[in-house]
């Protein structure tokens, strides 16, 4: 039951993303409130990713 609520919460927050991406977000960072694409980070936020850099943990 708790997993179902967490899934529904994630789906509500990230409704523009596919089911697979929503599940990945929920599994990797259950407390996530915002996500952005690689392109958005680069163009909109002027942030850069170093080669071979890993995700936040």
TORMARSE-160172 format. One line per field, with one value per residue (C-alpha): residue in one letter; residue number from 1; y, x, z. Coordinates in nm, 3 decimals. Layout:
N
rest <- (A	...)
nr <- (NUM	...)
v <- (Y	...)
u <- (X	...)
w <- (Z	...)
END
This chain:
57
rest <- (X	X	X	X	X	X	X	X	X	X	X	X	X	X	X	X	X	X	X	X	X	X	X	X	X	X	X	X	X	X	X	X	X	X	X	X	X	X	X	X	X	X	X	X	X	X	X	X	X	X	X	X	X	X	X	X	X)
nr <- (1	2	3	4	5	6	7	8	9	10	11	12	13	14	15	16	17	18	19	20	21	22	23	24	25	26	27	28	29	30	31	32	33	34	35	36	37	38	39	40	41	42	43	44	45	46	47	48	49	50	51	52	53	54	55	56	57)
v <- (0.000	0.243	0.173	0.252	0.589	0.673	0.582	0.798	1.088	1.061	1.032	1.346	1.544	1.423	1.373	1.495	1.204	0.848	0.573	0.432	0.768	0.839	0.506	0.572	0.913	0.764	0.482	0.697	1.000	0.950	1.305	1.471	1.768	1.899	1.734	1.880	1.737	1.753	2.023	2.229	2.222	2.341	2.607	2.729	2.708	2.756	2.446	2.197	1.828	1.698	1.403	1.071	1.249	1.039	1.132	1.276	1.026)
u <- (0.000	0.282	0.448	0.123	0.096	0.459	0.405	0.092	0.274	0.561	0.323	0.142	0.467	0.619	0.315	0.503	0.748	0.698	0.603	0.957	1.120	0.877	0.963	1.335	1.301	1.102	1.353	1.667	1.546	1.209	1.221	1.274	1.052	1.206	1.385	1.543	1.687	2.055	1.974	1.779	2.069	2.303	2.087	1.839	2.052	2.398	2.522	2.765	2.822	3.177	3.264	3.198	3.024	2.775	2.435	2.379	2.356)
w <- (0.000	0.083	-0.252	-0.429	-0.253	-0.331	-0.697	-0.721	-0.555	-0.805	-1.097	-0.983	-0.957	-1.285	-1.510	-1.820	-1.798	-1.917	-1.675	-1.688	-1.619	-1.335	-1.175	-1.216	-1.051	-0.764	-0.710	-0.735	-0.540	-0.365	-0.225	-0.566	-0.634	-0.958	-1.246	-1.558	-1.875	-1.963	-2.217	-1.962	-1.718	-1.992	-2.158	-1.896	-1.582	-1.736	-1.552	-1.699	-1.643	-1.638	-1.858	-1.676	-1.387	-1.188	-1.056	-0.709	-0.428)
END
